[in-house]
Amino acid sequence: MFNIANLLTSMNIICGMLSILFCFSGKLDFAVYAIFSGAIFDFADGFAARKLNLMSDLGKQLDSLSDLVTFGVAPGCLMFFMIILGVDAGGLIEASSKSQTFYDYYVLQEFFTWVNATFYDIPNKFDASIKYLPFIAFVIPFFALFRLAKFNIDTRQTINFIGLPTPLTAIIFSFFPLYFSINMESWSNEIELIHLTFDCHTLAIIIFLFSSCMLLPIPLMSLKIQKTNPKENQLKLFFILISLISIPFFKVLSIPFILTLYFIVSIYHSFKITKDEI
């Protein structure tokens, strides 16, 4: 039961719990780093299980349960806070002129302002039409739950994916709080498109679109190396190499870059498989 692969899986869920804790401490950047750490453990446990021949039904269930917390509940909490922060654009610009410590406090202040409006009917900027909008973030763990359960019983996904994998979806959602945290001090200088993207209504739409992609029949390439197909491995290694190179150049913007590249490579990969089958 307590083999190396399952222990690595347990570290995944601990990272998810830490991410949630960081959210409610106002440290959204630390919450993102905890999710990224969970993704590393998620890769490591599968790698260890395959290399050490430790694959089991128990490990498969533990992996899904951990993924639900780290890549479902944790990003749901992150986007919950991001919607709350996106309600008052003027307050964000004012907070951007303060210190990092004030920013962390501002995140908590906005959360408790929302709590006062939602649960105690205290009049403030979260009026009746907007105070329930943050609950749209709950669709992230909702869709992740069904995605993970479906993945466990879907024999078509043993090699490649159908629908967005939960770790990838979590990384997509992590982009928003990470970009926001890194650029908070210069938020007033951001272009109008960025301000529009981080508006609470825009974030709600983004959440629903990417969450639903977890269950849509979209063929996507897995990054698992297959011994029987060296040409396919070359395509995967090419993607991994370009992705790693992009990180020091684009920094946080490497997330949408890698995502776009992944979709392009997956389309090519799907087209090539279909062509070979014909």
Buried (B, 14 or more C-beta within 10 A) or exposed (E): EEBBBBBBBBBBBBBBBBBBBBBEEBBBBBBBBBBBBBBEBBBBBBBBBEEEEBEBEEBBEBBBBBBBBBBBBBBBBBBBBBBBBBBBBEBBBEBBEEEEEEBBBBBBBBBEBBBBBBEEEEEEBBEEEBBEBBEBBBBBBBBBBEBBEBBEEEEEBEEBBBBBBBBBBBBBBBBBBBBBBEBBBEBEEBEEEBBEBBBBBBBBEBBBEBBEBBBEEBBBBBBBBEEEEEEBBEBBEEBEEEBEEBBEEEEBEBBEBBBEBBBEBBBEBBEEBEEEEE
